[in-house]
Amino acid sequence: MNEPGSFPAYYDDLALSFNEAWGLIATGVSNRNSPAHMPVVGTIDALGVPQMRIMILRDVSQPGRSLRFHTDSRSIKAEQLRKNPATSVLFYDPAAKVQIRMSGKTHFMTTGDIADAAWSTSTPFARRCYMAEAAPGTPAAEASSGLPEWIEGKQPEEDQLADYRGNFAALLVEIDTIEWLYLANAGHRRARWQWNEAQNAWAGSWLIP
């Protein structure tokens, strides 16, 4: 927690807090040690129950209001998002003492430029998980990675990966709500921004923490 007089510039500044939120998240794309690298992503199942899991953040666009993740197109979360695109994403940075909650709708992409680029720029090891013979979440008689035996512990070649491209999907979460919470001994700060489609702009306000 902060000592009196040591507050950051964004402590009482709504615009700076907004930019700080996006900046903290953006570090998670390239920095594996950043807390933003693996946020909690929530979807809604068929019964209306929230389902959460850790996912790796692949890309961030503040101008595009978007976060990108990857998943197996056969997965349970993929099925949930096809039926209900509502998505929430939770970040927490203990060093910065900041919690960021984002929500919006996911665009599920298995084809097209975004999905193709996401697939081709991922490492062979990252793409190897899409070689699983059964869909993620399928019951198994014994502990298993789900991968074919011939690729266990090996890095696949491009020609070996080609047949599994159809199992890959890019998830583009279009953000329309952001909540910010900054923790401080002298007083926490909380804010919320809502995307205004008609004005093509964010509208923000302070909240009581």
Backbone as CSV, one residue per row, in Angstrom:
resi,resn,N_x,N_y,N_z,CA_x,CA_y,CA_z,C_x,C_y,C_z
1,MET,0.834,-1.197,0.000,0.000,0.000,0.000,0.875,1.257,0.000
2,ASN,0.323,2.321,-0.502,1.091,3.548,-0.629,1.179,4.325,0.668
3,GLU,2.320,4.955,0.876,2.482,5.897,1.971,1.874,7.230,1.548
4,PRO,1.403,8.053,2.515,0.857,9.366,2.179,1.841,10.179,1.344
5,GLY,1.333,10.799,0.292,2.177,11.637,-0.549,2.895,10.897,-1.647
6,SER,2.725,9.561,-1.732,3.456,8.796,-2.748,2.529,8.247,-3.824
7,PHE,1.396,8.896,-4.020,0.426,8.409,-4.987,0.892,8.628,-6.428
8,PRO,0.533,7.729,-7.317,0.878,7.908,-8.732,0.056,9.025,-9.353
9,ALA,0.478,9.480,-10.527,-0.195,10.604,-11.177,-1.657,10.309,-11.476
10,TYR,-1.982,9.039,-11.687,-3.355,8.693,-12.064,-4.299,8.542,-10.870
11,TYR,-3.807,8.745,-9.667,-4.604,8.502,-8.465,-5.953,9.225,-8.489
12,ASP,-5.940,10.491,-8.839,-7.170,11.284,-8.886,-7.482,11.776,-10.301
13,ASP,-6.941,11.093,-11.287,-7.123,11.522,-12.673,-7.805,10.402,-13.456
14,LEU,-9.033,10.642,-13.881,-9.835,9.614,-14.559,-9.215,9.211,-15.901
15,ALA,-8.774,10.181,-16.684,-8.201,9.888,-18.001,-6.893,9.108,-17.874
16,LEU,-6.049,9.507,-16.907,-4.781,8.793,-16.713,-5.020,7.377,-16.193
17,SER,-6.037,7.210,-15.364,-6.369,5.874,-14.868,-6.798,4.977,-16.019
18,PHE,-7.569,5.509,-16.942,-8.016,4.765,-18.115,-6.828,4.294,-18.948
19,ASN,-5.906,5.209,-19.225,-4.732,4.851,-20.032,-3.810,3.891,-19.294
20,GLU,-3.720,4.042,-17.977,-2.897,3.136,-17.179,-3.468,1.721,-17.237
21,ALA,-4.779,1.619,-17.205,-5.421,0.305,-17.281,-5.036,-0.410,-18.572
22,TRP,-5.174,0.269,-19.681,-4.812,-0.340,-20.960,-3.316,-0.631,-21.039
23,GLY,-2.507,0.265,-20.468,-1.061,0.053,-20.494,-0.636,-1.170,-19.703
24,LEU,-1.217,-1.351,-18.522,-0.899,-2.523,-17.704,-1.281,-3.807,-18.429
25,ILE,-2.435,-3.793,-19.086,-2.890,-4.980,-19.796,-1.994,-5.286,-20.990
26,ALA,-1.602,-4.258,-21.720,-0.788,-4.444,-22.920,0.537,-5.137,-22.627
27,THR,1.083,-4.934,-21.419,2.354,-5.582,-21.085,2.226,-7.103,-21.044
28,GLY,0.999,-7.587,-20.874,0.791,-9.027,-20.789,0.963,-9.762,-22.095
29,VAL,0.964,-9.046,-23.215,1.088,-9.701,-24.510,2.502,-10.242,-24.734
30,SER,3.498,-9.417,-24.466,4.883,-9.807,-24.759,5.684,-10.215,-23.529
31,ASN,5.218,-9.853,-22.339,5.956,-10.152,-21.113,5.302,-11.304,-20.361
32,ARG,5.909,-12.478,-20.422,5.347,-13.657,-19.766,5.304,-13.521,-18.244
33,ASN,6.117,-12.621,-17.703,6.150,-12.424,-16.254,5.129,-11.399,-15.778
34,SER,4.456,-10.762,-16.708,3.444,-9.776,-16.335,2.205,-10.486,-15.810
35,PRO,1.597,-9.974,-14.734,0.354,-10.566,-14.235,-0.756,-10.539,-15.286
36,ALA,-0.648,-9.625,-16.253,-1.671,-9.520,-17.291,-1.526,-10.588,-18.369
37,HIS,-0.458,-11.359,-18.313,-0.235,-12.389,-19.337,-1.265,-13.503,-19.264
38,MET,-1.756,-13.788,-18.060,-2.709,-14.886,-17.891,-3.902,-14.430,-17.049
39,PRO,-4.814,-13.677,-17.632,-5.998,-13.228,-16.895,-7.021,-14.344,-16.738
40,VAL,-8.032,-14.077,-15.931,-9.166,-14.985,-15.778,-10.233,-14.573,-16.795
41,VAL,-10.694,-15.532,-17.584,-11.697,-15.259,-18.609,-12.975,-16.011,-18.254
42,GLY,-14.086,-15.297,-18.216,-15.360,-15.897,-17.843,-16.354,-15.943,-19.002
43,THR,-17.036,-17.075,-19.126,-18.113,-17.239,-20.101,-19.355,-17.718,-19.356
44,ILE,-20.450,-17.886,-20.071,-21.712,-18.333,-19.476,-22.112,-19.661,-20.110
45,ASP,-22.408,-20.667,-19.265,-22.796,-21.960,-19.815,-24.296,-22.003,-20.117
46,ALA,-24.761,-23.157,-20.599,-26.152,-23.296,-21.034,-27.156,-23.090,-19.902
47,LEU,-26.711,-23.264,-18.658,-27.595,-23.094,-17.503,-27.508,-21.689,-16.918
48,GLY,-26.707,-20.835,-17.553,-26.543,-19.477,-17.061,-25.524,-19.340,-15.954
49,VAL,-24.724,-20.384,-15.747,-23.713,-20.372,-14.692,-22.386,-19.827,-15.242
50,PRO,-21.759,-18.857,-14.567,-20.466,-18.352,-15.021,-19.402,-19.458,-14.952
51,GLN,-18.592,-19.546,-15.992,-17.497,-20.512,-16.045,-16.206,-19.740,-16.289
52,MET,-15.216,-19.941,-15.411,-13.988,-19.162,-15.491,-12.782,-20.058,-15.644
53,ARG,-11.762,-19.522,-16.343,-10.503,-20.235,-16.501,-9.400,-19.216,-16.817
54,ILE,-8.164,-19.633,-16.572,-7.007,-18.813,-16.933,-6.732,-19.004,-18.413
55,MET,-6.492,-17.890,-19.123,-6.116,-17.970,-20.532,-4.940,-17.039,-20.801
56,ILE,-4.196,-17.341,-21.850,-3.048,-16.518,-22.212,-3.494,-15.391,-23.129
57,LEU,-3.141,-14.172,-22.751,-3.478,-12.996,-23.548,-2.550,-12.927,-24.750
58,ARG,-3.119,-12.901,-25.951,-2.322,-12.937,-27.178,-2.138,-11.578,-27.829
59,ASP,-3.133,-10.693,-27.670,-3.024,-9.379,-28.312,-3.991,-8.413,-27.639
60,VAL,-3.639,-7.131,-27.685,-4.465,-6.066,-27.118,-4.509,-4.910,-28.103
61,SER,-5.685,-4.342,-28.308,-5.819,-3.148,-29.134,-6.704,-2.152,-28.404
62,GLN,-6.115,-1.094,-27.886,-6.916,-0.056,-27.243,-7.813,0.665,-28.262
63,PRO,-7.283,1.052,-29.438,-8.169,1.688,-30.430,-9.303,0.768,-30.875
64,GLY,-9.016,-0.535,-30.957,-10.032,-1.486,-31.380,-10.880,-2.020,-30.249
65,ARG,-10.589,-1.616,-29.016,-11.313,-2.067,-27.819,-11.322,-3.591,-27.717
66,SER,-10.215,-4.221,-28.029,-10.253,-5.681,-28.114,-9.088,-6.377,-27.417
67,LEU,-9.387,-7.602,-26.970,-8.389,-8.521,-26.432,-8.501,-9.795,-27.256
68,ARG,-7.354,-10.431,-27.545,-7.396,-11.667,-28.327,-6.849,-12.836,-27.527
69,PHE,-7.591,-13.936,-27.604,-7.187,-15.195,-26.999,-7.314,-16.290,-28.053
70,HIS,-6.732,-17.455,-27.774,-6.840,-18.599,-28.679,-7.470,-19.775,-27.938
71,THR,-8.167,-20.614,-28.673,-8.760,-21.801,-28.065,-8.963,-22.889,-29.103
72,ASP,-9.248,-24.084,-28.628,-9.607,-25.196,-29.504,-11.074,-25.011,-29.896
73,SER,-11.357,-25.066,-31.182,-12.720,-24.841,-31.657,-13.687,-25.925,-31.200
74,ARG,-13.145,-27.050,-30.683,-13.986,-28.148,-30.197,-14.239,-28.061,-28.695
75,SER,-13.682,-27.062,-28.038,-13.730,-26.976,-26.580,-15.107,-26.589,-26.061
76,ILE,-15.302,-26.820,-24.760,-16.563,-26.455,-24.116,-16.757,-24.947,-24.137
77,LYS,-15.686,-24.186,-23.904,-15.827,-22.729,-23.913,-16.217,-22.237,-25.302
78,ALA,-15.711,-22.919,-26.348,-16.075,-22.542,-27.710,-17.576,-22.727,-27.932
79,GLU,-18.114,-23.818,-27.448,-19.546,-24.078,-27.567,-20.349,-23.030,-26.800
80,GLN,-19.873,-22.669,-25.612,-20.551,-21.653,-24.822,-20.578,-20.313,-25.536
81,LEU,-19.456,-19.936,-26.142,-19.366,-18.640,-26.804,-20.171,-18.584,-28.089
82,ARG,-20.335,-19.710,-28.737,-21.180,-19.736,-29.936,-22.636,-19.435,-29.564
83,LYS,-23.044,-19.906,-28.387,-24.428,-19.725,-27.946,-24.635,-18.397,-27.221
84,ASN,-23.616,-17.958,-26.512,-23.709,-16.714,-25.756,-22.342,-16.035,-25.767
85,PRO,-22.169,-14.960,-26.537,-20.859,-14.326,-26.668,-20.431,-13.466,-25.479
86,ALA,-21.308,-13.323,-24.473,-20.964,-12.491,-23.307,-19.704,-13.016,-22.628
87,THR,-18.749,-12.134,-22.397,-17.441,-12.530,-21.865,-16.945,-11.495,-20.864
88,SER,-16.318,-11.963,-19.800,-15.664,-11.064,-18.845,-14.212,-11.477,-18.687
89,VAL,-13.359,-10.494,-18.425,-11.927,-10.751,-18.265,-11.444,-10.009,-17.027
90,LEU,-10.735,-10.724,-16.151,-10.266,-10.157,-14.890,-8.742,-10.164,-14.839
91,PHE,-8.178,-8.997,-14.548,-6.734,-8.832,-14.374,-6.472,-8.341,-12.954
92,TYR,-5.365,-8.810,-12.368,-4.936,-8.250,-11.082,-3.420,-8.179,-11.060
93,ASP,-2.902,-6.987,-10.787,-1.463,-6.748,-10.711,-1.123,-6.415,-9.255
94,PRO,-0.549,-7.367,-8.508,-0.282,-7.116,-7.083,0.758,-6.032,-6.841
95,ALA,1.734,-5.908,-7.743,2.753,-4.872,-7.554,2.165,-3.482,-7.769
96,ALA,1.321,-3.343,-8.761,0.680,-2.056,-9.051,-0.516,-1.805,-8.149
97,LYS,-0.985,-2.860,-7.462,-2.166,-2.797,-6.595,-3.403,-2.379,-7.388
98,VAL,-3.546,-3.006,-8.535,-4.627,-2.647,-9.451,-5.414,-3.890,-9.876
99,GLN,-6.733,-3.784,-9.817,-7.620,-4.789,-10.389,-8.353,-4.148,-11.561
100,ILE,-8.419,-4.865,-12.680,-9.113,-4.375,-13.867,-10.107,-5.443,-14.309
101,ARG,-11.355,-5.045,-14.434,-12.389,-5.954,-14.931,-12.910,-5.409,-16.258
102,MET,-12.928,-6.261,-17.259,-13.427,-5.880,-18.576,-14.536,-6.837,-18.977
103,SER,-15.504,-6.327,-19.707,-16.562,-7.197,-20.211,-16.982,-6.745,-21.593
104,GLY,-17.510,-7.696,-22.354,-17.941,-7.406,-23.714,-18.449,-8.657,-24.382
105,LYS,-18.309,-8.719,-25.709,-18.763,-9.861,-26.477,-17.624,-10.427,-27.314
106,THR,-17.586,-11.740,-27.388,-16.526,-12.409,-28.122,-16.944,-12.715,-29.554
107,HIS,-16.053,-12.362,-30.474,-16.207,-12.752,-31.874,-15.387,-14.027,-32.062
108,PHE,-16.068,-15.110,-32.406,-15.452,-16.429,-32.515,-14.989,-16.631,-33.960
109,MET,-13.682,-16.796,-34.163,-13.129,-16.822,-35.515,-12.316,-18.091,-35.761
110,THR,-12.768,-18.895,-36.691,-11.997,-20.072,-37.102,-11.383,-19.869,-38.480
111,THR,-11.909,-18.921,-39.234,-11.378,-18.592,-40.558,-11.228,-17.084,-40.672
112,GLY,-10.596,-16.632,-41.748,-10.421,-15.208,-41.964,-9.018,-14.746,-41.626
113,ASP,-8.739,-13.497,-41.927,-7.391,-12.952,-41.771,-6.893,-12.994,-40.331
114,ILE,-7.753,-12.646,-39.375,-7.317,-12.601,-37.983,-6.952,-13.996,-37.491
115,ALA,-7.823,-14.969,-37.761,-7.556,-16.342,-37.328,-6.337,-16.916,-38.039
116,ASP,-6.210,-16.646,-39.331,-5.065,-17.158,-40.095,-3.753,-16.586,-39.572
117,ALA,-3.746,-15.273,-39.296,-2.532,-14.633,-38.786,-2.196,-15.138,-37.385
118,ALA,-3.233,-15.326,-36.561,-3.017,-15.824,-35.204,-2.412,-17.226,-35.231
119,TRP,-2.891,-18.051,-36.140,-2.359,-19.411,-36.280,-0.915,-19.398,-36.773
120,SER,-0.659,-18.661,-37.817,0.664,-18.688,-38.445,1.757,-18.053,-37.592
121,THR,1.394,-17.112,-36.721,2.401,-16.455,-35.884,2.592,-17.132,-34.526
122,SER,1.786,-18.145,-34.240,1.975,-18.908,-33.003,3.112,-19.909,-33.202
123,THR,3.818,-20.235,-32.135,4.924,-21.175,-32.240,4.401,-22.591,-32.506
124,PRO,5.234,-23.451,-33.106,4.817,-24.837,-33.326,4.409,-25.539,-32.031
125,PHE,5.122,-25.252,-30.931,4.762,-25.875,-29.653,3.391,-25.403,-29.177
126,ALA,3.090,-24.103,-29.377,1.784,-23.576,-28.975,0.675,-24.224,-29.789
127,ARG,0.951,-24.483,-31.062,-0.063,-25.081,-31.944,-0.176,-26.589,-31.757
128,ARG,0.798,-27.188,-31.115,0.774,-28.640,-30.944,-0.457,-29.099,-30.157
129,CYS,-0.938,-28.276,-29.222,-2.078,-28.687,-28.399,-3.342,-28.887,-29.231
130,TYR,-3.388,-28.287,-30.432,-4.556,-28.456,-31.296,-4.506,-29.776,-32.075
131,MET,-3.468,-30.547,-31.826,-3.333,-31.862,-32.451,-4.004,-32.953,-31.614
132,ALA,-4.600,-32.570,-30.505,-5.278,-33.548,-29.649,-6.311,-34.327,-30.460
133,GLU,-6.375,-35.629,-30.221,-7.251,-36.496,-31.007,-8.724,-36.346,-30.632
134,ALA,-8.999,-35.913,-29.415,-10.374,-35.693,-28.970,-10.511,-34.265,-28.451
135,ALA,-11.722,-33.800,-28.373,-11.966,-32.432,-27.913,-11.548,-32.248,-26.466
136,PRO,-11.059,-31.073,-26.099,-10.752,-30.789,-24.693,-11.980,-31.022,-23.822
137,GLY,-11.778,-31.650,-22.676,-12.888,-31.944,-21.778,-13.489,-33.320,-21.982
138,THR,-13.040,-34.036,-23.009,-13.527,-35.392,-23.248,-13.047,-36.320,-22.137
139,PRO,-13.919,-37.117,-21.520,-13.492,-38.055,-20.476,-12.418,-39.012,-20.999
140,ALA,-11.446,-39.347,-20.145,-10.354,-40.254,-20.516,-10.223,-41.356,-19.476
141,ALA,-9.872,-42.541,-19.928,-9.734,-43.689,-19.029,-8.520,-43.555,-18.127
142,GLU,-7.531,-42.797,-18.576,-6.313,-42.593,-17.782,-5.731,-41.221,-18.095
143,ALA,-4.777,-40.797,-17.278,-4.154,-39.491,-17.479,-3.547,-39.410,-18.878
144,SER,-3.817,-38.323,-19.577,-3.349,-38.217,-20.954,-3.299,-36.767,-21.406
145,SER,-2.355,-36.449,-22.281,-2.290,-35.128,-22.899,-3.302,-35.020,-24.029
146,GLY,-3.764,-36.172,-24.501,-4.681,-36.191,-25.622,-3.988,-36.185,-26.970
147,LEU,-2.674,-35.971,-26.961,-1.915,-35.904,-28.209,-1.614,-37.303,-28.749
148,PRO,-1.436,-37.434,-30.059,-1.008,-38.710,-30.627,0.367,-39.091,-30.061
149,GLU,0.602,-40.350,-29.852,1.861,-40.797,-29.251,3.079,-40.337,-30.045
150,TRP,2.952,-40.267,-31.355,4.116,-39.949,-32.185,4.597,-38.506,-32.041
151,ILE,3.771,-37.625,-31.447,4.190,-36.232,-31.287,4.445,-35.864,-29.830
152,GLU,4.200,-36.781,-28.916,4.459,-36.522,-27.496,5.908,-36.081,-27.280
153,GLY,6.085,-34.935,-26.618,7.422,-34.450,-26.287,8.224,-33.927,-27.457
154,LYS,7.606,-33.777,-28.612,8.323,-33.325,-29.811,7.706,-32.041,-30.350
155,GLN,8.520,-31.285,-31.068,8.019,-30.083,-31.737,7.557,-30.467,-33.132
156,PRO,6.314,-30.209,-33.471,5.818,-30.588,-34.795,6.372,-29.711,-35.906
157,GLU,6.447,-30.273,-37.090,6.828,-29.521,-38.279,5.570,-28.877,-38.868
158,GLU,5.775,-27.869,-39.713,4.643,-27.163,-40.304,3.712,-28.097,-41.073
159,ASP,4.296,-29.045,-41.824,3.453,-29.948,-42.598,2.651,-30.887,-41.696
160,GLN,3.171,-31.163,-40.505,2.447,-32.009,-39.552,1.292,-31.256,-38.904
161,LEU,1.419,-29.945,-38.823,0.393,-29.121,-38.181,-0.764,-28.773,-39.124
162,ALA,-0.515,-28.821,-40.394,-1.491,-28.343,-41.378,-2.869,-28.990,-41.227
163,ASP,-2.898,-30.274,-40.957,-4.178,-30.986,-40.870,-4.999,-30.598,-39.649
164,TYR,-4.405,-29.868,-38.713,-5.080,-29.550,-37.452,-5.505,-28.086,-37.363
165,ARG,-5.301,-27.358,-38.450,-5.676,-25.940,-38.466,-7.159,-25.746,-38.131
166,GLY,-8.006,-26.670,-38.521,-9.435,-26.551,-38.280,-9.831,-26.622,-36.822
167,ASN,-8.927,-27.102,-35.969,-9.214,-27.179,-34.526,-8.923,-25.867,-33.802
168,PHE,-8.370,-24.906,-34.523,-7.919,-23.658,-33.910,-8.946,-22.542,-34.106
169,ALA,-9.114,-21.731,-33.067,-9.987,-20.559,-33.160,-9.363,-19.375,-32.429
170,ALA,-9.529,-18.205,-33.009,-9.139,-16.961,-32.343,-10.382,-16.350,-31.718
171,LEU,-10.246,-15.891,-30.491,-11.342,-15.242,-29.779,-11.022,-13.761,-29.647
172,LEU,-11.803,-12.932,-30.281,-11.598,-11.488,-30.206,-12.692,-10.900,-29.313
173,VAL,-12.300,-10.511,-28.112,-13.262,-9.965,-27.151,-13.363,-8.461,-27.359
174,GLU,-14.522,-8.009,-27.810,-14.765,-6.587,-28.018,-15.290,-5.995,-26.712
175,ILE,-14.488,-5.141,-26.101,-14.771,-4.616,-24.765,-15.731,-3.429,-24.821
176,ASP,-16.770,-3.472,-23.957,-17.670,-2.311,-23.870,-17.787,-1.755,-22.460
177,THR,-17.220,-2.459,-21.462,-17.225,-1.955,-20.085,-15.889,-2.244,-19.419
178,ILE,-15.355,-1.266,-18.701,-14.093,-1.422,-17.970,-14.296,-0.902,-16.553
179,GLU,-13.871,-1.690,-15.588,-13.856,-1.221,-14.187,-12.431,-1.280,-13.658
180,TRP,-12.062,-0.246,-12.938,-10.704,-0.057,-12.419,-10.760,0.083,-10.904
181,LEU,-9.883,-0.625,-10.203,-9.778,-0.488,-8.752,-8.310,-0.384,-8.382
182,TYR,-7.947,0.757,-7.770,-6.578,0.979,-7.312,-6.583,1.004,-5.782
183,LEU,-5.729,0.206,-5.167,-5.700,0.071,-3.711,-4.638,0.977,-3.092
184,ALA,-5.050,1.734,-2.063,-4.133,2.635,-1.377,-4.561,2.792,0.076
185,ASN,-3.589,2.899,0.987,-3.887,3.043,2.412,-4.779,4.245,2.698
186,ALA,-4.486,5.348,2.035,-5.218,6.585,2.313,-6.608,6.589,1.698
187,GLY,-6.867,5.643,0.831,-8.180,5.591,0.177,-8.080,4.966,-1.196
188,HIS,-8.889,3.953,-1.441,-8.875,3.298,-2.741,-9.519,4.209,-3.783
189,ARG,-9.274,3.896,-5.043,-9.901,4.616,-6.147,-10.523,3.593,-7.101
190,ARG,-11.774,3.857,-7.455,-12.498,2.958,-8.355,-13.187,3.782,-9.435
191,ALA,-13.155,3.267,-10.660,-13.771,3.979,-11.774,-14.378,2.986,-12.753
192,ARG,-15.274,3.503,-13.562,-15.941,2.665,-14.566,-16.081,3.443,-15.857
193,TRP,-15.829,2.764,-16.983,-16.006,3.361,-18.299,-16.932,2.477,-19.123
194,GLN,-17.863,3.100,-19.817,-18.809,2.394,-20.677,-18.666,2.931,-22.100
195,TRP,-18.596,2.019,-23.065,-18.492,2.450,-24.454,-19.851,2.956,-24.930
196,ASN,-19.844,4.176,-25.500,-21.053,4.789,-26.039,-21.003,4.655,-27.557
197,GLU,-21.810,3.746,-28.090,-21.781,3.455,-29.520,-22.199,4.665,-30.350
198,ALA,-23.207,5.384,-29.881,-23.703,6.530,-30.631,-22.654,7.632,-30.754
199,GLN,-21.885,7.838,-29.680,-20.870,8.888,-29.676,-19.496,8.363,-30.081
200,ASN,-19.399,7.047,-30.249,-18.129,6.426,-30.621,-17.017,6.840,-29.648
201,ALA,-17.336,6.750,-28.348,-16.384,7.210,-27.330,-16.681,6.525,-25.999
202,TRP,-15.675,6.559,-25.121,-15.840,6.028,-23.774,-16.402,7.117,-22.861
203,ALA,-17.319,6.719,-21.992,-17.834,7.624,-20.956,-17.443,7.056,-19.604
204,GLY,-16.697,7.829,-18.808,-16.184,7.322,-17.540,-16.672,8.109,-16.346
205,SER,-16.645,7.469,-15.171,-17.015,8.147,-13.941,-16.359,7.434,-12.765
206,TRP,-16.170,8.170,-11.681,-15.644,7.564,-10.456,-16.751,6.808,-9.739
207,LEU,-16.363,5.767,-9.022,-17.279,4.992,-8.197,-16.739,4.929,-6.772
208,ILE,-17.614,4.725,-5.813,-17.158,4.469,-4.452,-16.556,3.050,-4.429
209,PRO,-15.329,2.894,-3.939,-14.677,1.580,-3.950,-15.473,0.554,-3.124
